[in-house]
Amino acid sequence: MMDPRWLLRMSQWARNPPSGKRVILVFAIIAAALAVGLIEWLGYWPDWATAERIPRRF
């Protein structure tokens, strides 16, 4: 079920849409995240940029 707060947020966006710069910024962030994901999925992600799990000490 959809949260009613999303309906309120959508109505506010319809009344006061974001500026063009903000839309471009959001799409640029989404594109950068997709590019990093694609690079990692293709296997071109460098080993030095991969996090390693550290064993826990109890």
C-alpha positions in Angstrom: 0.0 0.0 0.0 1.2 3.5 -0.8 2.3 5.8 2.0 0.0 8.9 2.0 3.1 11.1 2.6 4.2 10.3 -1.0 0.9 11.7 -2.3 1.4 14.9 -0.4 5.0 15.2 -1.7 3.8 14.6 -5.3 1.2 17.3 -5.0 3.8 19.7 -3.7 6.1 18.9 -6.6 3.2 19.4 -9.0 2.5 22.9 -7.5 6.2 23.9 -7.2 8.3 21.9 -9.6 12.1 21.7 -9.0 14.4 24.0 -10.9 16.1 22.8 -14.1 19.5 22.8 -12.3 18.2 20.5 -9.6 16.7 18.1 -12.2 20.0 18.0 -14.1 21.9 17.4 -10.8 19.6 14.5 -9.9 20.0 12.9 -13.3 23.7 13.4 -13.2 23.9 11.6 -9.8 21.8 8.7 -11.1 23.9 8.4 -14.3 27.1 8.4 -12.2 25.7 5.6 -10.0 24.6 3.6 -13.0 28.1 4.1 -14.6 29.9 2.8 -11.5 27.5 -0.2 -11.3 28.0 -1.0 -15.0 31.8 -0.7 -14.7 31.8 -3.1 -11.7 29.4 -5.5 -13.4 31.6 -5.7 -16.5 34.6 -6.5 -14.3 36.6 -3.3 -14.9 36.5 -2.1 -11.3 40.0 -1.9 -9.9 41.0 -4.1 -7.0 42.3 -1.2 -5.0 38.8 0.3 -4.9 37.1 -2.8 -3.6 36.4 -3.0 0.1 37.5 -6.1 2.0 35.7 -7.6 4.9 37.6 -7.4 8.2 37.0 -10.3 10.5 35.4 -9.4 13.8 37.1 -10.1 17.1 35.0 -11.2 19.9 
